[in-house]
Amino acid sequence: MGVLAVVAAVLLVGLLYVAERLRRNAVACHRRRVAEERLQAVMRETEKRLELEEKKRDQAAALTSVVPAIKQNGTRHVA
């Protein structure tokens, strides 16, 4: 009878250990998923910001390429 109680206790401890490992694994997976979602959101925002900066640079370059032409031709004075 005492051997049966010891075996049952060992099995119970083993089962509790497995249950705890499963819980920890589930929590870790959840944390990884949340971190991945946050990282993806930051990456999307960064890409949008970089695209906007690139557009601004292109617009500034286009304007700069027009301004020297105005200086080369001189200004017209309308009387």
PDB file of N, CA, C and O in Angstrom:
ATOM      1  N   MET A   1       0.828  -1.188   0.000  1.00  0.00           N
ATOM      2  CA  MET A   1       0.000   0.000   0.000  1.00  0.00           C
ATOM      3  C   MET A   1       0.875   1.256   0.000  1.00  0.00           C
ATOM      4  O   MET A   1       0.584   2.227  -0.698  1.00  0.00           O
ATOM      5  N   GLY A   2       1.928   1.222   0.777  1.00  0.00           N
ATOM      6  CA  GLY A   2       2.822   2.378   0.841  1.00  0.00           C
ATOM      7  C   GLY A   2       3.546   2.602  -0.473  1.00  0.00           C
ATOM      8  O   GLY A   2       3.790   3.747  -0.853  1.00  0.00           O
ATOM      9  N   VAL A   3       3.897   1.518  -1.181  1.00  0.00           N
ATOM     10  CA  VAL A   3       4.577   1.627  -2.483  1.00  0.00           C
ATOM     11  C   VAL A   3       3.649   2.281  -3.490  1.00  0.00           C
ATOM     12  O   VAL A   3       4.086   3.103  -4.296  1.00  0.00           O
ATOM     13  N   LEU A   4       2.401   1.931  -3.453  1.00  0.00           N
ATOM     14  CA  LEU A   4       1.413   2.510  -4.364  1.00  0.00           C
ATOM     15  C   LEU A   4       1.274   4.011  -4.128  1.00  0.00           C
ATOM     16  O   LEU A   4       1.143   4.776  -5.084  1.00  0.00           O
ATOM     17  N   ALA A   5       1.299   4.434  -2.886  1.00  0.00           N
ATOM     18  CA  ALA A   5       1.205   5.860  -2.558  1.00  0.00           C
ATOM     19  C   ALA A   5       2.441   6.604  -3.068  1.00  0.00           C
ATOM     20  O   ALA A   5       2.327   7.724  -3.567  1.00  0.00           O
ATOM     21  N   VAL A   6       3.613   5.993  -2.947  1.00  0.00           N
ATOM     22  CA  VAL A   6       4.849   6.626  -3.435  1.00  0.00           C
ATOM     23  C   VAL A   6       4.815   6.743  -4.953  1.00  0.00           C
ATOM     24  O   VAL A   6       5.178   7.784  -5.500  1.00  0.00           O
ATOM     25  N   VAL A   7       4.386   5.694  -5.633  1.00  0.00           N
ATOM     26  CA  VAL A   7       4.293   5.723  -7.100  1.00  0.00           C
ATOM     27  C   VAL A   7       3.286   6.789  -7.536  1.00  0.00           C
ATOM     28  O   VAL A   7       3.541   7.535  -8.482  1.00  0.00           O
ATOM     29  N   ALA A   8       2.166   6.859  -6.860  1.00  0.00           N
ATOM     30  CA  ALA A   8       1.149   7.866  -7.193  1.00  0.00           C
ATOM     31  C   ALA A   8       1.693   9.272  -6.970  1.00  0.00           C
ATOM     32  O   ALA A   8       1.408  10.168  -7.765  1.00  0.00           O
ATOM     33  N   ALA A   9       2.465   9.487  -5.914  1.00  0.00           N
ATOM     34  CA  ALA A   9       3.046  10.804  -5.641  1.00  0.00           C
ATOM     35  C   ALA A   9       4.058  11.174  -6.705  1.00  0.00           C
ATOM     36  O   ALA A   9       4.095  12.316  -7.165  1.00  0.00           O
ATOM     37  N   VAL A  10       4.885  10.208  -7.101  1.00  0.00           N
ATOM     38  CA  VAL A  10       5.882  10.467  -8.153  1.00  0.00           C
ATOM     39  C   VAL A  10       5.184  10.799  -9.471  1.00  0.00           C
ATOM     40  O   VAL A  10       5.588  11.732 -10.165  1.00  0.00           O
ATOM     41  N   LEU A  11       4.158  10.060  -9.815  1.00  0.00           N
ATOM     42  CA  LEU A  11       3.403  10.350 -11.035  1.00  0.00           C
ATOM     43  C   LEU A  11       2.743  11.722 -10.976  1.00  0.00           C
ATOM     44  O   LEU A  11       2.732  12.451 -11.968  1.00  0.00           O
ATOM     45  N   LEU A  12       2.199  12.074  -9.829  1.00  0.00           N
ATOM     46  CA  LEU A  12       1.567  13.377  -9.660  1.00  0.00           C
ATOM     47  C   LEU A  12       2.582  14.498  -9.832  1.00  0.00           C
ATOM     48  O   LEU A  12       2.306  15.495 -10.499  1.00  0.00           O
ATOM     49  N   VAL A  13       3.760  14.334  -9.228  1.00  0.00           N
ATOM     50  CA  VAL A  13       4.809  15.353  -9.362  1.00  0.00           C
ATOM     51  C   VAL A  13       5.243  15.473 -10.820  1.00  0.00           C
ATOM     52  O   VAL A  13       5.443  16.576 -11.329  1.00  0.00           O
ATOM     53  N   GLY A  14       5.387  14.330 -11.487  1.00  0.00           N
ATOM     54  CA  GLY A  14       5.751  14.351 -12.909  1.00  0.00           C
ATOM     55  C   GLY A  14       4.697  15.043 -13.746  1.00  0.00           C
ATOM     56  O   GLY A  14       5.025  15.835 -14.629  1.00  0.00           O
ATOM     57  N   LEU A  15       3.448  14.754 -13.482  1.00  0.00           N
ATOM     58  CA  LEU A  15       2.353  15.388 -14.213  1.00  0.00           C
ATOM     59  C   LEU A  15       2.322  16.896 -13.969  1.00  0.00           C
ATOM     60  O   LEU A  15       2.118  17.671 -14.904  1.00  0.00           O
ATOM     61  N   LEU A  16       2.521  17.310 -12.732  1.00  0.00           N
ATOM     62  CA  LEU A  16       2.556  18.746 -12.425  1.00  0.00           C
ATOM     63  C   LEU A  16       3.727  19.430 -13.124  1.00  0.00           C
ATOM     64  O   LEU A  16       3.602  20.564 -13.585  1.00  0.00           O
ATOM     65  N   TYR A  17       4.875  18.736 -13.202  1.00  0.00           N
ATOM     66  CA  TYR A  17       6.041  19.297 -13.887  1.00  0.00           C
ATOM     67  C   TYR A  17       5.740  19.499 -15.367  1.00  0.00           C
ATOM     68  O   TYR A  17       6.045  20.554 -15.924  1.00  0.00           O
ATOM     69  N   VAL A  18       5.146  18.499 -16.004  1.00  0.00           N
ATOM     70  CA  VAL A  18       4.801  18.606 -17.430  1.00  0.00           C
ATOM     71  C   VAL A  18       3.788  19.731 -17.648  1.00  0.00           C
ATOM     72  O   VAL A  18       3.911  20.496 -18.605  1.00  0.00           O
ATOM     73  N   ALA A  19       2.801  19.836 -16.779  1.00  0.00           N
ATOM     74  CA  ALA A  19       1.799  20.898 -16.906  1.00  0.00           C
ATOM     75  C   ALA A  19       2.449  22.274 -16.778  1.00  0.00           C
ATOM     76  O   ALA A  19       2.095  23.193 -17.516  1.00  0.00           O
ATOM     77  N   GLU A  20       3.385  22.424 -15.860  1.00  0.00           N
ATOM     78  CA  GLU A  20       4.082  23.714 -15.687  1.00  0.00           C
ATOM     79  C   GLU A  20       4.924  24.046 -16.911  1.00  0.00           C
ATOM     80  O   GLU A  20       4.957  25.199 -17.340  1.00  0.00           O
ATOM     81  N   ARG A  21       5.598  23.063 -17.475  1.00  0.00           N
ATOM     82  CA  ARG A  21       6.412  23.293 -18.680  1.00  0.00           C
ATOM     83  C   ARG A  21       5.513  23.710 -19.849  1.00  0.00           C
ATOM     84  O   ARG A  21       5.876  24.603 -20.615  1.00  0.00           O
ATOM     85  N   LEU A  22       4.368  23.087 -19.992  1.00  0.00           N
ATOM     86  CA  LEU A  22       3.432  23.458 -21.057  1.00  0.00           C
ATOM     87  C   LEU A  22       2.931  24.892 -20.871  1.00  0.00           C
ATOM     88  O   LEU A  22       2.819  25.649 -21.835  1.00  0.00           O
ATOM     89  N   ARG A  23       2.631  25.254 -19.620  1.00  0.00           N
ATOM     90  CA  ARG A  23       2.166  26.614 -19.351  1.00  0.00           C
ATOM     91  C   ARG A  23       3.249  27.624 -19.685  1.00  0.00           C
ATOM     92  O   ARG A  23       2.974  28.645 -20.315  1.00  0.00           O
ATOM     93  N   ARG A  24       4.482  27.347 -19.264  1.00  0.00           N
ATOM     94  CA  ARG A  24       5.593  28.267 -19.550  1.00  0.00           C
ATOM     95  C   ARG A  24       5.813  28.412 -21.061  1.00  0.00           C
ATOM     96  O   ARG A  24       6.072  29.506 -21.564  1.00  0.00           O
ATOM     97  N   ASN A  25       5.705  27.290 -21.766  1.00  0.00           N
ATOM     98  CA  ASN A  25       5.877  27.332 -23.209  1.00  0.00           C
ATOM     99  C   ASN A  25       4.789  28.184 -23.866  1.00  0.00           C
ATOM    100  O   ASN A  25       5.072  28.956 -24.781  1.00  0.00           O
ATOM    101  N   ALA A  26       3.564  28.045 -23.406  1.00  0.00           N
ATOM    102  CA  ALA A  26       2.457  28.836 -23.955  1.00  0.00           C
ATOM    103  C   ALA A  26       2.668  30.322 -23.687  1.00  0.00           C
ATOM    104  O   ALA A  26       2.415  31.148 -24.563  1.00  0.00           O
ATOM    105  N   VAL A  27       3.124  30.668 -22.499  1.00  0.00           N
ATOM    106  CA  VAL A  27       3.385  32.076 -22.160  1.00  0.00           C
ATOM    107  C   VAL A  27       4.514  32.621 -23.021  1.00  0.00           C
ATOM    108  O   VAL A  27       4.432  33.746 -23.513  1.00  0.00           O
ATOM    109  N   ALA A  28       5.566  31.833 -23.207  1.00  0.00           N
ATOM    110  CA  ALA A  28       6.691  32.277 -24.027  1.00  0.00           C
ATOM    111  C   ALA A  28       6.262  32.485 -25.482  1.00  0.00           C
ATOM    112  O   ALA A  28       6.677  33.453 -26.120  1.00  0.00           O
ATOM    113  N   CYS A  29       5.439  31.585 -26.001  1.00  0.00           N
ATOM    114  CA  CYS A  29       4.932  31.738 -27.369  1.00  0.00           C
ATOM    115  C   CYS A  29       4.090  32.998 -27.504  1.00  0.00           C
ATOM    116  O   CYS A  29       4.187  33.718 -28.498  1.00  0.00           O
ATOM    117  N   HIS A  30       3.271  33.257 -26.506  1.00  0.00           N
ATOM    118  CA  HIS A  30       2.446  34.470 -26.527  1.00  0.00           C
ATOM    119  C   HIS A  30       3.326  35.718 -26.525  1.00  0.00           C
ATOM    120  O   HIS A  30       3.084  36.651 -27.290  1.00  0.00           O
ATOM    121  N   ARG A  31       4.336  35.737 -25.676  1.00  0.00           N
ATOM    122  CA  ARG A  31       5.244  36.889 -25.614  1.00  0.00           C
ATOM    123  C   ARG A  31       5.965  37.083 -26.942  1.00  0.00           C
ATOM    124  O   ARG A  31       6.108  38.211 -27.414  1.00  0.00           O
ATOM    125  N   ARG A  32       6.420  35.986 -27.547  1.00  0.00           N
ATOM    126  CA  ARG A  32       7.096  36.085 -28.844  1.00  0.00           C
ATOM    127  C   ARG A  32       6.156  36.630 -29.909  1.00  0.00           C
ATOM    128  O   ARG A  32       6.560  37.454 -30.730  1.00  0.00           O
ATOM    129  N   ARG A  33       4.909  36.177 -29.904  1.00  0.00           N
ATOM    130  CA  ARG A  33       3.931  36.637 -30.886  1.00  0.00           C
ATOM    131  C   ARG A  33       3.665  38.130 -30.730  1.00  0.00           C
ATOM    132  O   ARG A  33       3.609  38.864 -31.717  1.00  0.00           O
ATOM    133  N   VAL A  34       3.502  38.573 -29.492  1.00  0.00           N
ATOM    134  CA  VAL A  34       3.249  40.000 -29.239  1.00  0.00           C
ATOM    135  C   VAL A  34       4.460  40.838 -29.667  1.00  0.00           C
ATOM    136  O   VAL A  34       4.303  41.896 -30.276  1.00  0.00           O
ATOM    137  N   ALA A  35       5.657  40.360 -29.347  1.00  0.00           N
ATOM    138  CA  ALA A  35       6.868  41.087 -29.733  1.00  0.00           C
ATOM    139  C   ALA A  35       6.996  41.147 -31.250  1.00  0.00           C
ATOM    140  O   ALA A  35       7.403  42.175 -31.793  1.00  0.00           O
ATOM    141  N   GLU A  36       6.660  40.073 -31.935  1.00  0.00           N
ATOM    142  CA  GLU A  36       6.727  40.047 -33.400  1.00  0.00           C
ATOM    143  C   GLU A  36       5.727  41.044 -33.996  1.00  0.00           C
ATOM    144  O   GLU A  36       6.048  41.743 -34.957  1.00  0.00           O
ATOM    145  N   GLU A  37       4.534  41.111 -33.439  1.00  0.00           N
ATOM    146  CA  GLU A  37       3.536  42.063 -33.932  1.00  0.00           C
ATOM    147  C   GLU A  37       4.006  43.496 -33.724  1.00  0.00           C
ATOM    148  O   GLU A  37       3.843  44.338 -34.606  1.00  0.00           O
ATOM    149  N   ARG A  38       4.585  43.774 -32.567  1.00  0.00           N
ATOM    150  CA  ARG A  38       5.108  45.121 -32.311  1.00  0.00           C
ATOM    151  C   ARG A  38       6.234  45.455 -33.268  1.00  0.00           C
ATOM    152  O   ARG A  38       6.296  46.568 -33.791  1.00  0.00           O
ATOM    153  N   LEU A  39       7.122  44.507 -33.501  1.00  0.00           N
ATOM    154  CA  LEU A  39       8.238  44.733 -34.411  1.00  0.00           C
ATOM    155  C   LEU A  39       7.737  44.998 -35.824  1.00  0.00           C
ATOM    156  O   LEU A  39       8.251  45.882 -36.509  1.00  0.00           O
ATOM    157  N   GLN A  40       6.751  44.251 -36.256  1.00  0.00           N
ATOM    158  CA  GLN A  40       6.196  44.472 -37.592  1.00  0.00           C
ATOM    159  C   GLN A  40       5.551  45.850 -37.701  1.00  0.00           C
ATOM    160  O   GLN A  40       5.677  46.509 -38.733  1.00  0.00           O
ATOM    161  N   ALA A  41       4.866  46.290 -36.656  1.00  0.00           N
ATOM    162  CA  ALA A  41       4.248  47.611 -36.674  1.00  0.00           C
ATOM    163  C   ALA A  41       5.313  48.702 -36.758  1.00  0.00           C
ATOM    164  O   ALA A  41       5.154  49.677 -37.492  1.00  0.00           O
ATOM    165  N   VAL A  42       6.386  48.537 -36.012  1.00  0.00           N
ATOM    166  CA  VAL A  42       7.473  49.520 -36.055  1.00  0.00           C
ATOM    167  C   VAL A  42       8.122  49.529 -37.432  1.00  0.00           C
ATOM    168  O   VAL A  42       8.462  50.593 -37.950  1.00  0.00           O
ATOM    169  N   MET A  43       8.296  48.366 -38.023  1.00  0.00           N
ATOM    170  CA  MET A  43       8.893  48.285 -39.359  1.00  0.00           C
ATOM    171  C   MET A  43       8.006  48.973 -40.395  1.00  0.00           C
ATOM    172  O   MET A  43       8.508  49.671 -41.276  1.00  0.00           O
ATOM    173  N   ARG A  44       6.684  48.779 -40.294  1.00  0.00           N
ATOM    174  CA  ARG A  44       5.775  49.452 -41.232  1.00  0.00           C
ATOM    175  C   ARG A  44       5.870  50.962 -41.095  1.00  0.00           C
ATOM    176  O   ARG A  44       5.925  51.677 -42.096  1.00  0.00           O
ATOM    177  N   GLU A  45       5.889  51.449 -39.867  1.00  0.00           N
ATOM    178  CA  GLU A  45       5.992  52.892 -39.639  1.00  0.00           C
ATOM    179  C   GLU A  45       7.315  53.434 -40.158  1.00  0.00           C
ATOM    180  O   GLU A  45       7.357  54.515 -40.747  1.00  0.00           O
ATOM    181  N   THR A  46       8.384  52.698 -39.945  1.00  0.00           N
ATOM    182  CA  THR A  46       9.692  53.135 -40.417  1.00  0.00           C
ATOM    183  C   THR A  46       9.734  53.181 -41.936  1.00  0.00           C
ATOM    184  O   THR A  46      10.278  54.122 -42.514  1.00  0.00           O
ATOM    185  N   GLU A  47       9.168  52.177 -42.584  1.00  0.00           N
ATOM    186  CA  GLU A  47       9.131  52.173 -44.047  1.00  0.00           C
ATOM    187  C   GLU A  47       8.325  53.347 -44.583  1.00  0.00           C
ATOM    188  O   GLU A  47       8.719  53.970 -45.569  1.00  0.00           O
ATOM    189  N   LYS A  48       7.193  53.657 -43.941  1.00  0.00           N
ATOM    190  CA  LYS A  48       6.388  54.807 -44.368  1.00  0.00           C
ATOM    191  C   LYS A  48       7.184  56.103 -44.221  1.00  0.00           C
ATOM    192  O   LYS A  48       7.170  56.959 -45.105  1.00  0.00           O
ATOM    193  N   ARG A  49       7.882  56.232 -43.080  1.00  0.00           N
ATOM    194  CA  ARG A  49       8.662  57.442 -42.836  1.00  0.00           C
ATOM    195  C   ARG A  49       9.789  57.573 -43.857  1.00  0.00           C
ATOM    196  O   ARG A  49      10.048  58.668 -44.358  1.00  0.00           O
ATOM    197  N   LEU A  50      10.457  56.470 -44.167  1.00  0.00           N
ATOM    198  CA  LEU A  50      11.547  56.512 -45.144  1.00  0.00           C
ATOM    199  C   LEU A  50      11.032  56.839 -46.540  1.00  0.00           C
ATOM    200  O   LEU A  50      11.690  57.565 -47.284  1.00  0.00           O
ATOM    201  N   GLU A  51       9.859  56.309 -46.906  1.00  0.00           N
ATOM    202  CA  GLU A  51       9.268  56.645 -48.203  1.00  0.00           C
ATOM    203  C   GLU A  51       8.928  58.126 -48.275  1.00  0.00           C
ATOM    204  O   GLU A  51       9.151  58.767 -49.302  1.00  0.00           O
ATOM    205  N   LEU A  52       8.390  58.673 -47.193  1.00  0.00           N
ATOM    206  CA  LEU A  52       8.062  60.093 -47.162  1.00  0.00           C
ATOM    207  C   LEU A  52       9.320  60.943 -47.288  1.00  0.00           C
ATOM    208  O   LEU A  52       9.332  61.933 -48.020  1.00  0.00           O
ATOM    209  N   GLU A  53      10.378  60.559 -46.577  1.00  0.00           N
ATOM    210  CA  GLU A  53      11.636  61.302 -46.669  1.00  0.00           C
ATOM    211  C   GLU A  53      12.205  61.217 -48.083  1.00  0.00           C
ATOM    212  O   GLU A  53      12.746  62.199 -48.591  1.00  0.00           O
ATOM    213  N   GLU A  54      12.088  60.058 -48.721  1.00  0.00           N
ATOM    214  CA  GLU A  54      12.587  59.904 -50.085  1.00  0.00           C
ATOM    215  C   GLU A  54      11.807  60.798 -51.046  1.00  0.00           C
ATOM    216  O   GLU A  54      12.392  61.424 -51.931  1.00  0.00           O
ATOM    217  N   LYS A  55      10.475  60.857 -50.870  1.00  0.00           N
ATOM    218  CA  LYS A  55       9.660  61.738 -51.718  1.00  0.00           C
ATOM    219  C   LYS A  55      10.066  63.197 -51.528  1.00  0.00           C
ATOM    220  O   LYS A  55      10.171  63.948 -52.497  1.00  0.00           O
ATOM    221  N   LYS A  56      10.292  63.591 -50.283  1.00  0.00           N
ATOM    222  CA  LYS A  56      10.704  64.967 -50.013  1.00  0.00           C
ATOM    223  C   LYS A  56      12.050  65.263 -50.657  1.00  0.00           C
ATOM    224  O   LYS A  56      12.255  66.341 -51.215  1.00  0.00           O
ATOM    225  N   ARG A  57      12.980  64.287 -50.579  1.00  0.00           N
ATOM    226  CA  ARG A  57      14.297  64.474 -51.201  1.00  0.00           C
ATOM    227  C   ARG A  57      14.171  64.621 -52.710  1.00  0.00           C
ATOM    228  O   ARG A  57      14.833  65.464 -53.317  1.00  0.00           O
ATOM    229  N   ASP A  58      13.311  63.792 -53.319  1.00  0.00           N
ATOM    230  CA  ASP A  58      13.101  63.865 -54.765  1.00  0.00           C
ATOM    231  C   ASP A  58      12.487  65.203 -55.158  1.00  0.00           C
ATOM    232  O   ASP A  58      12.879  65.798 -56.162  1.00  0.00           O
ATOM    233  N   GLN A  59      11.527  65.676 -54.371  1.00  0.00           N
ATOM    234  CA  GLN A  59      10.911  66.961 -54.665  1.00  0.00           C
ATOM    235  C   GLN A  59      11.918  68.093 -54.527  1.00  0.00           C
ATOM    236  O   GLN A  59      11.932  69.017 -55.340  1.00  0.00           O
ATOM    237  N   ALA A  60      12.756  68.026 -53.506  1.00  0.00           N
ATOM    238  CA  ALA A  60      13.770  69.061 -53.313  1.00  0.00           C
ATOM    239  C   ALA A  60      14.777  69.030 -54.455  1.00  0.00           C
ATOM    240  O   ALA A  60      15.214  70.081 -54.923  1.00  0.00           O
ATOM    241  N   ALA A  61      15.148  67.838 -54.907  1.00  0.00           N
ATOM    242  CA  ALA A  61      16.089  67.727 -56.020  1.00  0.00           C
ATOM    243  C   ALA A  61      15.469  68.258 -57.303  1.00  0.00           C
ATOM    244  O   ALA A  61      16.153  68.910 -58.092  1.00  0.00           O
ATOM    245  N   ALA A  62      14.185  67.990 -57.526  1.00  0.00           N
ATOM    246  CA  ALA A  62      13.510  68.498 -58.719  1.00  0.00           C
ATOM    247  C   ALA A  62      13.446  70.022 -58.694  1.00  0.00           C
ATOM    248  O   ALA A  62      13.646  70.665 -59.724  1.00  0.00           O
ATOM    249  N   LEU A  63      13.176  70.591 -57.553  1.00  0.00           N
ATOM    250  CA  LEU A  63      13.128  72.040 -57.431  1.00  0.00           C
ATOM    251  C   LEU A  63      14.512  72.639 -57.632  1.00  0.00           C
ATOM    252  O   LEU A  63      14.651  73.672 -58.288  1.00  0.00           O
ATOM    253  N   THR A  64      15.528  72.007 -57.078  1.00  0.00           N
ATOM    254  CA  THR A  64      16.893  72.503 -57.227  1.00  0.00           C
ATOM    255  C   THR A  64      17.336  72.441 -58.677  1.00  0.00           C
ATOM    256  O   THR A  64      18.100  73.299 -59.118  1.00  0.00           O
ATOM    257  N   SER A  65      16.877  71.450 -59.431  1.00  0.00           N
ATOM    258  CA  SER A  65      17.270  71.351 -60.832  1.00  0.00           C
ATOM    259  C   SER A  65      16.603  72.432 -61.672  1.00  0.00           C
ATOM    260  O   SER A  65      17.111  72.764 -62.743  1.00  0.00           O
ATOM    261  N   VAL A  66      15.483  72.993 -61.223  1.00  0.00           N
ATOM    262  CA  VAL A  66      14.794  74.056 -61.961  1.00  0.00           C
ATOM    263  C   VAL A  66      15.380  75.413 -61.614  1.00  0.00           C
ATOM    264  O   VAL A  66      15.469  76.276 -62.487  1.00  0.00           O
ATOM    265  N   VAL A  67      15.772  75.625 -60.403  1.00  0.00           N
ATOM    266  CA  VAL A  67      16.244  76.935 -59.953  1.00  0.00           C
ATOM    267  C   VAL A  67      17.473  77.402 -60.724  1.00  0.00           C
ATOM    268  O   VAL A  67      17.493  78.577 -61.093  1.00  0.00           O
ATOM    269  N   PRO A  68      18.494  76.605 -61.002  1.00  0.00           N
ATOM    270  CA  PRO A  68      19.630  77.097 -61.773  1.00  0.00           C
ATOM    271  C   PRO A  68      19.229  77.550 -63.173  1.00  0.00           C
ATOM    272  O   PRO A  68      19.826  78.490 -63.697  1.00  0.00           O
ATOM    273  N   ALA A  69      18.240  76.916 -63.793  1.00  0.00           N
ATOM    274  CA  ALA A  69      17.792  77.326 -65.120  1.00  0.00           C
ATOM    275  C   ALA A  69      17.215  78.736 -65.068  1.00  0.00           C
ATOM    276  O   ALA A  69      17.382  79.504 -66.016  1.00  0.00           O
ATOM    277  N   ILE A  70      16.561  79.078 -64.011  1.00  0.00           N
ATOM    278  CA  ILE A  70      16.015  80.425 -63.880  1.00  0.00           C
ATOM    279  C   ILE A  70      17.153  81.426 -63.786  1.00  0.00           C
ATOM    280  O   ILE A  70      17.075  82.500 -64.383  1.00  0.00           O
ATOM    281  N   LYS A  71      18.188  81.106 -63.063  1.00  0.00           N
ATOM    282  CA  LYS A  71      19.321  82.024 -62.933  1.00  0.00           C
ATOM    283  C   LYS A  71      20.099  82.152 -64.231  1.00  0.00           C
ATOM    284  O   LYS A  71      20.627  83.228 -64.513  1.00  0.00           O
ATOM    285  N   GLN A  72      20.192  81.095 -65.035  1.00  0.00           N
ATOM    286  CA  GLN A  72      20.935  81.142 -66.284  1.00  0.00           C
ATOM    287  C   GLN A  72      20.244  82.026 -67.322  1.00  0.00           C
ATOM    288  O   GLN A  72      20.918  82.753 -68.052  1.00  0.00           O
ATOM    289  N   ASN A  73      18.956  81.979 -67.398  1.00  0.00           N
ATOM    290  CA  ASN A  73      18.209  82.726 -68.397  1.00  0.00           C
ATOM    291  C   ASN A  73      17.949  84.169 -67.962  1.00  0.00           C
ATOM    292  O   ASN A  73      17.548  84.997 -68.779  1.00  0.00           O
ATOM    293  N   GLY A  74      18.163  84.458 -66.745  1.00  0.00           N
ATOM    294  CA  GLY A  74      17.912  85.805 -66.267  1.00  0.00           C
ATOM    295  C   GLY A  74      16.422  86.033 -66.038  1.00  0.00           C
ATOM    296  O   GLY A  74      15.588  85.191 -66.374  1.00  0.00           O
ATOM    297  N   THR A  75      16.114  87.159 -65.475  1.00  0.00           N
ATOM    298  CA  THR A  75      14.712  87.470 -65.209  1.00  0.00           C
ATOM    299  C   THR A  75      14.222  88.450 -66.255  1.00  0.00           C
ATOM    300  O   THR A  75      14.989  89.246 -66.796  1.00  0.00           O
ATOM    301  N   ARG A  76      12.951  88.378 -66.524  1.00  0.00           N
ATOM    302  CA  ARG A  76      12.357  89.316 -67.482  1.00  0.00           C
ATOM    303  C   ARG A  76      11.764  90.475 -66.707  1.00  0.00           C
ATOM    304  O   ARG A  76      11.160  90.299 -65.648  1.00  0.00           O
ATOM    305  N   HIS A  77      11.944  91.623 -67.241  1.00  0.00           N
ATOM    306  CA  HIS A  77      11.340  92.817 -66.642  1.00  0.00           C
ATOM    307  C   HIS A  77      10.220  93.276 -67.551  1.00  0.00           C
ATOM    308  O   HIS A  77      10.452  93.664 -68.696  1.00  0.00           O
ATOM    309  N   VAL A  78       9.047  93.232 -67.051  1.00  0.00           N
ATOM    310  CA  VAL A  78       7.884  93.610 -67.838  1.00  0.00           C
ATOM    311  C   VAL A  78       7.547  95.033 -67.460  1.00  0.00           C
ATOM    312  O   VAL A  78       7.376  95.368 -66.288  1.00  0.00           O
ATOM    313  N   ALA A  79       7.456  95.865 -68.488  1.00  0.00           N
ATOM    314  CA  ALA A  79       7.182  97.268 -68.217  1.00  0.00           C
ATOM    315  C   ALA A  79       5.716  97.580 -68.312  1.00  0.00           C
ATOM    316  O   ALA A  79       5.314  98.726 -68.110  1.00  0.00           O
TER     317      ALA A  79
END
